[in-house]
Amino acid sequence: MLAVVLAAQFMAPLDVFIVNVAAPTIRTELHASGAGLQLVIAGYTITYAVLLITGARLGERVGHRRVYLGGLAVFTAASLACGLAQSTGELIAFRLLQGAGSAILIPQVLSLIQRNFTGEARVKALGAYSAVLATGAAAGQVLGGILVSADLFGTGWRPVFLVNVPVGLVLLVAAVRVLPRDEVGRRAERAAGRARGLDLPGLVLLGAAVSLFTVPLVLGQEADWPLWSWLSMAAAVVLFALFRAYESRLARRGGAPLIAPRVLRTPGIGLAVFRIVAVMAVNAGFLFALTLHVQSGLGYSPLRAGLTFAPTAAAFGLVGLVWRRWPQALQRTLIPGGFALTAVSTAAVGLLLRDGGDGGPWLYVAFVGVGGGLSLGFGPTLTRALAGVRAEDAADASGLLSTVTQLGQLTGVAAFGAFFLNRLESQGAPGAYSSGNALLVCFYALASVAALGAVSGLVRMRR
């Protein structure tokens, strides 16, 4: 069961990043405009982020197994449609649908883990979940490079979408066989979930707030941050405040808010949210800026650019699987130590690439440090945050943390991508040296965020 749900989890972040490497080929073959290409890349992310909370609540109402199967079917069908698209407009529409399928599917993964694993088994399952989550991002870059370079049967960019189809079909068959059916004892929980309702006003407020926040983040850089992008993000802040006020008032009246207040009051959940945002922002910003540097600055092929990220992905996955086996004396230092390792390693990557060279063998050591450090920052944080969440609140916690994870990735790409590109533009003459200098400054900024994560870990240790 764990293998099946984590395979689906792996596909979601992979599909965010796999398109990056294929973007130049898509633009050429479909004659896409800059804005059209940006929507092809970002459309998936927008609907994915906006609908995650809705997907979590649907799982509570209808049953996690049913919603998992439904989301996987939508995702697989949309992937086939993307691979067969004949125009930019078609591809954008199917990418939006693909993101909606992921939003329905992914919250069920954490909920199924929370409900079907306990004790040490849950810790191991969450360790595997952590390993899969960010590994999928780096693996998307690698797989995208391999598929685009292979140009299978002259299909160009299409295999980056079509590869999901056989995997999705296999997972559908396996999920029907291995996912636990809704138990009789949980019918009362589902009935309570239906009685709670979907909190439609809360969904509308939250969906609008996330939309107003994510759309300018993913499209603002391409348009050189026009006035509408800043107004949109300001409106998002207002709507988030209105959402919080409405949910608090609904809870006081005895209603059923979108996220149970006791989930937000779980000890350490606020600190966990900050750390997850920091890890995902650093991870996404690192991958995005480095992709731009090696492909545009150093002129790497899609395959070589993709393989550049293999050490980071491998380190993240391996550490995510083994950290819980380390001595108990080390467990309290894992989170601050992981963030500190990330800060040092990220700065080291920038220094090694600052002169436009390939960095030499020490670069791969630094890549391993980045992956391992991010894994230590994320895995123990997620495990400890969910340890205090009740099983009946699994859907709320899953939706909250999945949304936070996605918003962290979006913020990392938008903020640090813009930082890198603006620094590169200020350099004047393009080239490997200018790109390397811009990367160094950007990675110093990423290292600063990681250092804040280390400080947050030390604060928690003192408490």
C-alpha positions as MATLAB code, in Angstrom:
seq = 'MLAVVLAAQFMAPLDVFIVNVAAPTIRTELHASGAGLQLVIAGYTITYAVLLITGARLGERVGHRRVYLGGLAVFTAASLACGLAQSTGELIAFRLLQGAGSAILIPQVLSLIQRNFTGEARVKALGAYSAVLATGAAAGQVLGGILVSADLFGTGWRPVFLVNVPVGLVLLVAAVRVLPRDEVGRRAERAAGRARGLDLPGLVLLGAAVSLFTVPLVLGQEADWPLWSWLSMAAAVVLFALFRAYESRLARRGGAPLIAPRVLRTPGIGLAVFRIVAVMAVNAGFLFALTLHVQSGLGYSPLRAGLTFAPTAAAFGLVGLVWRRWPQALQRTLIPGGFALTAVSTAAVGLLLRDGGDGGPWLYVAFVGVGGGLSLGFGPTLTRALAGVRAEDAADASGLLSTVTQLGQLTGVAAFGAFFLNRLESQGAPGAYSSGNALLVCFYALASVAALGAVSGLVRMRR';
ca = [
       0.000    0.000    0.000;
       2.780    2.415    0.922;
       4.552    1.822   -2.390;
       1.368    2.573   -4.329;
       0.505    5.827   -2.550;
       4.099    7.072   -2.598;
       4.432    6.342   -6.309;
       1.542    8.716   -6.893;
       3.127   11.247   -4.547;
       6.345   11.005   -6.567;
       4.525   11.816   -9.800;
       3.065   15.104   -8.532;
       6.283   17.108   -7.880;
       7.951   15.346  -10.795;
       5.356   16.805  -13.136;
       5.996   20.309  -11.827;
       9.648   20.196  -12.851;
       9.807   17.729  -15.740;
       8.308   20.320  -18.098;
      11.060   22.876  -17.363;
      13.650   20.970  -19.383;
      11.184   20.389  -22.240;
      10.044   24.038  -22.402;
      12.342   25.137  -25.279;
      11.227   22.195  -27.438;
       7.536   22.825  -26.658;
       7.931   26.470  -27.618;
       9.518   25.582  -30.957;
       7.129   22.807  -31.982;
       3.888   24.500  -30.887;
       5.022   28.048  -31.762;
       4.052   29.115  -28.264;
       4.357   32.719  -27.142;
       6.256   33.552  -23.968;
       3.018   33.967  -22.027;
       1.611   30.747  -23.495;
       4.709   28.779  -22.521;
       4.580   30.242  -19.022;
       0.977   29.052  -18.649;
       1.926   25.579  -19.896;
       4.520   25.394  -17.143;
       2.534   27.189  -14.441;
      -1.047   26.077  -15.175;
      -0.492   22.741  -13.450;
       0.923   24.448  -10.366;
      -1.888   26.992  -10.109;
      -4.786   24.517   -9.995;
      -2.719   22.115   -7.902;
      -2.116   24.725   -5.190;
      -5.623   26.178   -5.256;
      -7.511   22.873   -4.929;
      -5.390   20.973   -2.383;
      -7.555   21.845    0.621;
     -10.671   20.902   -1.358;
      -9.099   17.562   -2.226;
      -8.361   16.875    1.422;
     -11.935   17.593    2.463;
     -13.351   15.422   -0.340;
     -11.297   12.527    0.990;
     -12.848   12.966    4.402;
     -16.382   13.084    3.007;
     -16.270   10.417    0.304;
     -13.478    8.130    1.499;
      -9.736    8.401    0.909;
      -9.571    5.286   -1.247;
     -12.299    6.459   -3.624;
     -10.893    9.962   -3.946;
      -7.367    8.611   -4.457;
      -8.583    6.455   -7.345;
     -10.622    9.299   -8.829;
      -7.742   11.779   -8.643;
      -5.310    9.282  -10.149;
      -7.712    8.580  -13.024;
      -8.094   12.307  -13.774;
      -4.331   12.853  -13.589;
      -3.597    9.924  -15.920;
      -6.234   10.924  -18.485;
      -5.043   14.550  -18.437;
      -1.440   13.396  -18.928;
      -2.501   11.465  -22.040;
      -4.355   14.521  -23.328;
      -1.284   16.730  -22.707;
       0.906   14.327  -24.656;
      -1.501   14.389  -27.604;
      -2.200   18.157  -27.553;
      -1.965   19.868  -30.955;
      -1.890   23.510  -29.858;
      -0.711   25.693  -27.011;
      -4.295   26.358  -25.916;
      -5.077   22.643  -25.687;
      -1.906   21.976  -23.720;
      -2.673   24.773  -21.240;
      -6.214   23.477  -20.682;
      -5.047   19.897  -20.115;
      -2.262   21.079  -17.782;
      -4.901   22.826  -15.664;
      -6.876   19.580  -15.547;
      -3.733   17.618  -14.688;
      -3.090   19.931  -11.734;
      -6.668   19.456  -10.539;
      -6.201   15.682  -10.632;
      -3.045   16.009   -8.511;
      -4.839   18.253   -6.021;
      -7.536   15.611   -5.540;
      -5.026   12.774   -5.358;
      -2.134   14.028   -3.242;
      -3.856   14.942    0.067;
      -5.035   11.337    0.304;
      -1.439   10.127    0.569;
      -0.743   11.679    3.977;
      -4.260   10.842    5.160;
      -3.850    7.160    4.257;
      -0.465    7.054    6.002;
      -1.892    8.730    9.112;
      -4.857    6.347    9.273;
      -3.141    3.057    8.462;
       0.234    3.285   10.198;
       0.999    3.745   13.888;
       4.073    4.035   16.073;
       7.407    3.172   14.482;
       5.694    2.061   11.279;
       4.249    5.558   10.845;
       7.677    7.133   11.431;
       9.162    4.904    8.729;
       6.306    5.637    6.339;
       6.685    9.394    6.859;
      10.425    9.049    6.308;
       9.739    7.429    2.954;
       7.164   10.122    2.178;
       9.720   12.848    2.906;
      12.296   11.130    0.719;
       9.865   10.886   -2.179;
       8.502   14.428   -1.976;
      11.515   16.530   -2.880;
      13.296   13.737   -4.726;
      10.488   13.962   -7.275;
      11.419   17.580   -7.985;
      15.051   16.798   -8.826;
      14.097   13.571  -10.585;
      11.770   15.584  -12.822;
      14.749   17.555  -14.090;
      16.745   14.350  -14.704;
      13.936   12.422  -16.397;
      12.917   15.428  -18.467;
      16.452   15.750  -19.797;
      16.640   12.060  -20.660;
      13.279   11.953  -22.444;
      13.782   15.165  -24.437;
      17.284   14.134  -25.505;
      16.113   10.649  -26.510;
      13.403   12.111  -28.827;
      11.611    8.752  -28.801;
      10.127    7.942  -32.231;
      10.496   11.604  -33.153;
       7.939   12.659  -30.533;
      10.096   15.440  -29.060;
       8.591   16.802  -25.847;
       5.509   14.577  -25.703;
       7.032   11.694  -23.661;
       7.425   13.997  -20.640;
       3.629   13.758  -20.338;
       2.976   10.340  -21.870;
       5.341    8.630  -19.411;
       2.652    9.182  -16.754;
       0.090    7.107  -18.646;
       1.484    3.557  -18.212;
       2.567    4.384  -14.667;
      -0.873    5.743  -13.827;
      -2.640    2.703  -15.295;
      -0.444    0.311  -13.307;
      -1.075    2.287  -10.139;
      -4.839    2.262  -10.725;
      -4.853   -1.528  -11.000;
      -2.582   -1.921   -7.979;
      -4.510    0.598   -5.883;
      -7.792   -1.249   -6.422;
      -6.114   -4.366   -5.040;
      -4.042   -3.031   -2.145;
      -5.625    0.149   -0.777;
      -7.730   -0.652    2.288;
     -11.460   -0.417    1.793;
     -13.365    1.895    4.061;
     -13.883    0.036    7.304;
     -17.246   -0.257    8.966;
     -15.900    1.596   11.994;
     -15.072    4.589    9.836;
     -18.525    5.051    8.387;
     -19.365    7.229   11.353;
     -16.312    9.385   10.602;
     -17.367    9.824    6.972;
     -20.905   10.615    8.096;
     -19.457   13.245   10.419;
     -17.391   14.568    7.528;
     -20.512   14.852    5.377;
     -22.301   16.550    8.243;
     -19.453   19.051    8.511;
     -19.974   19.908    4.873;
     -17.430   21.425    2.546;
     -17.593   24.878    4.179;
     -18.211   26.477    0.787;
     -17.687   30.087    1.940;
     -14.350   29.058    3.446;
     -13.382   27.199    0.279;
     -14.232   30.202   -1.872;
     -12.267   32.597    0.339;
      -9.244   30.301    0.557;
      -9.342   29.407   -3.135;
      -9.514   33.057   -4.123;
      -6.682   33.974   -1.741;
      -4.404   31.199   -2.995;
      -5.240   32.055   -6.610;
      -4.469   35.738   -6.123;
      -1.189   34.755   -4.473;
      -0.024   32.051   -6.878;
      -0.948   33.576  -10.263;
       1.326   36.633   -9.922;
       4.059   34.468   -8.422;
       4.174   32.224  -11.473;
       3.428   34.848  -14.150;
       4.839   38.058  -12.681;
       8.479   37.482  -13.626;
       7.638   36.884  -17.286;
       5.690   40.172  -17.369;
       8.398   42.106  -15.451;
       6.252   42.383  -12.311;
       3.499   44.748  -13.509;
       1.238   46.665  -11.122;
      -1.519   44.029  -11.292;
       0.823   41.396   -9.818;
       1.487   43.487   -6.697;
      -2.181   44.423   -6.327;
      -3.107   40.753   -6.652;
      -0.724   39.686   -3.877;
      -1.944   42.532   -1.658;
      -5.535   41.384   -2.220;
      -4.463   37.839   -1.329;
      -3.208   39.035    2.066;
      -6.577   40.691    2.709;
      -8.472   37.542    1.724;
      -6.259   35.336    3.900;
      -7.112   37.623    6.845;
     -10.825   37.445    5.990;
     -10.582   33.647    5.711;
      -8.979   33.389    9.142;
     -11.587   35.688   10.707;
     -14.458   33.793    9.082;
     -13.104   30.386   10.135;
     -12.595   31.566   13.734;
     -16.131   32.943   13.906;
     -17.534   29.752   12.380;
     -15.752   27.637   14.991;
     -17.060   29.819   17.841;
     -20.610   29.344   16.530;
     -20.157   25.582   16.629;
     -19.792   25.222   12.864;
     -17.304   23.137   10.924;
     -14.382   25.267    9.654;
     -12.313   24.146    6.681;
      -9.341   23.338    8.926;
     -10.104   22.177   12.453;
      -8.821   24.772   14.976;
      -7.212   22.041   17.062;
      -4.955   21.189   14.108;
      -3.660   24.758   14.079;
      -3.218   24.573   17.857;
      -1.178   21.361   17.683;
       2.118   22.039   19.514;
       4.860   22.985   17.089;
       2.619   23.204   13.996;
       3.376   26.898   13.421;
       7.119   26.306   13.585;
       6.734   23.275   11.321;
       4.894   25.361    8.728;
       7.751   27.895    8.718;
      10.371   25.178    8.313;
       8.484   23.401    5.535;
       8.085   26.677    3.643;
      11.817   27.372    4.114;
      12.890   23.904    2.916;
      10.626   23.931   -0.118;
      11.548   27.519   -1.049;
      15.275   26.766   -0.863;
      14.855   23.491   -2.745;
      12.765   25.004   -5.552;
      14.873   28.166   -5.789;
      18.073   26.112   -5.921;
      16.795   23.853   -8.703;
      15.292   26.689  -10.742;
      18.273   29.055  -10.624;
      20.774   26.257  -11.228;
      18.742   25.006  -14.211;
      18.854   28.474  -15.769;
      22.604   28.714  -15.147;
      23.668   25.350  -16.564;
      21.391   25.504  -19.613;
      21.662   29.182  -20.542;
      24.959   30.165  -18.950;
      27.010   27.000  -19.446;
      25.173   25.696  -22.513;
      24.482   22.203  -21.138;
      22.240   19.886  -23.144;
      18.882   18.902  -21.580;
      20.329   15.497  -20.665;
      23.446   16.872  -18.995;
      21.429   19.572  -17.244;
      19.035   16.952  -15.899;
      21.781   14.644  -14.698;
      23.404   17.534  -12.835;
      20.710   17.207  -10.183;
      21.107   13.464   -9.613;
      23.441   13.777   -6.555;
      21.047   16.173   -4.833;
      18.061   13.895   -5.451;
      19.930   10.783   -4.334;
      21.151   12.424   -1.121;
      17.695   13.747   -0.254;
      16.108   10.347   -0.764;
      18.770    8.354    1.078;
      18.907   10.614    4.120;
      15.111   10.702    4.267;
      15.093    6.930    4.605;
      17.847    6.511    7.221;
      17.785    9.531    9.567;
      15.449    7.852   12.046;
      18.026    5.059   12.585;
      20.686    7.434   13.821;
      21.528    7.573   17.570;
      18.946    9.179   19.800;
      21.528   11.690   20.987;
      21.613   13.151   17.479;
      17.870   13.395   16.914;
      17.434   16.812   18.572;
      20.180   18.306   16.410;
      18.967   16.948   13.071;
      16.777   19.894   12.069;
      19.171   22.761   12.922;
      22.085   20.675   11.665;
      20.286   19.983    8.392;
      19.515   23.641    7.787;
      23.104   24.604    8.654;
      24.457   21.986    6.243;
      22.122   23.322    3.556;
      23.333   26.886    4.122;
      27.018   25.943    3.893;
      26.560   23.629    0.909;
      24.419   26.083   -1.063;
      26.972   28.850   -0.581;
      29.699   26.378   -1.616;
      27.891   25.572   -4.884;
      27.689   29.279   -5.676;
      31.383   29.784   -4.928;
      32.432   26.793   -7.043;
      30.418   27.999  -10.054;
      31.002   31.738   -9.716;
      33.697   31.979  -12.431;
      31.665   30.190  -15.122;
      33.485   26.851  -14.758;
      32.087   23.394  -14.094;
      33.008   23.410  -10.399;
      35.161   20.270  -10.446;
      34.649   17.225   -8.211;
      33.961   19.305   -5.094;
      30.770   20.528   -6.737;
      29.213   17.089   -6.394;
      30.165   16.959   -2.729;
      28.334   20.253   -2.273;
      25.323   18.901   -4.196;
      25.172   15.957   -1.787;
      25.335   18.388    1.139;
      22.402   20.393   -0.215;
      20.242   17.296   -0.703;
      21.145   15.752    2.644;
      20.676   19.006    4.544;
      17.268   19.714    3.016;
      16.157   16.176    3.831;
      17.158   16.602    7.489;
      15.296   19.891    7.620;
      12.130   18.425    6.124;
      11.790   14.799    7.268;
      12.030   15.206   11.065;
       9.939   18.390   10.871;
       7.077   16.652    9.092;
       7.224   13.570   11.327;
       7.114   15.575   14.536;
       4.383   17.894   13.279;
       2.092   14.980   12.443;
       2.873   13.056   15.627;
       0.443   15.182   17.615;
      -2.365   15.193   15.036;
      -5.366   12.958   15.728;
      -6.338   10.353   13.148;
      -9.714   12.024   12.614;
      -7.882   15.264   11.739;
      -5.653   13.585    9.154;
      -7.489   15.181    6.204;
      -7.188   18.700    7.648;
      -3.499   18.266    8.471;
      -2.817   16.717    5.068;
      -4.492   19.561    3.212;
      -2.725   22.206    5.302;
       0.786   20.755    4.968;
       0.353   19.886    1.279;
      -0.749   23.443    0.547;
       2.108   24.902    2.582;
       4.565   22.678    0.722;
       3.297   23.857   -2.638;
       3.248   27.527   -1.654;
       6.834   27.165   -0.425;
       7.903   25.806   -3.808;
       6.079   28.572   -5.666;
       7.623   31.239   -3.474;
      11.095   29.790   -3.987;
      10.806   29.740   -7.778;
       9.261   33.221   -7.966;
      11.433   35.001   -5.404;
      14.810   33.430   -6.107;
      14.184   33.010   -9.821;
      13.454   36.732  -10.050;
      16.476   37.485   -7.883;
      18.779   35.469  -10.171;
      17.368   36.910  -13.406;
      17.448   40.498  -12.169;
      21.039   40.089  -11.020;
      21.944   38.536  -14.365;
      20.305   41.392  -16.255;
      22.219   43.960  -14.194;
      25.493   42.310  -15.262;
      25.044   43.594  -18.803;
      26.935   41.242  -21.118;
      25.547   37.684  -21.053;
      27.828   34.693  -20.642;
      28.998   31.979  -18.287;
      30.916   34.384  -16.025;
      27.984   36.802  -15.632;
      25.614   33.902  -14.993;
      27.990   32.428  -12.425;
      28.222   35.736  -10.582;
      24.431   36.084  -10.513;
      24.156   32.499   -9.255;
      26.597   33.215   -6.422;
      24.560   36.165   -5.124;
      21.319   34.194   -5.470;
      22.771   31.221   -3.585;
      23.999   33.486   -0.800;
      20.362   34.575   -0.416;
      19.235   30.932   -0.362;
      21.876   30.167    2.264;
      20.503   33.008    4.405;
      17.030   31.464    4.361;
      18.518   28.105    5.349;
      20.377   29.815    8.191;
      17.042   31.167    9.485;
      15.787   27.593    9.496;
      18.789   26.558   11.583;
      18.028   29.336   14.087;
      14.400   28.148   14.325;
      15.688   24.681   15.166;
      17.906   26.019   17.941;
      14.974   27.950   19.422;
      12.912   24.767   19.531;
      15.768   22.864   21.174;
      15.986   25.447   23.987;
      12.252   25.138   24.579;
];
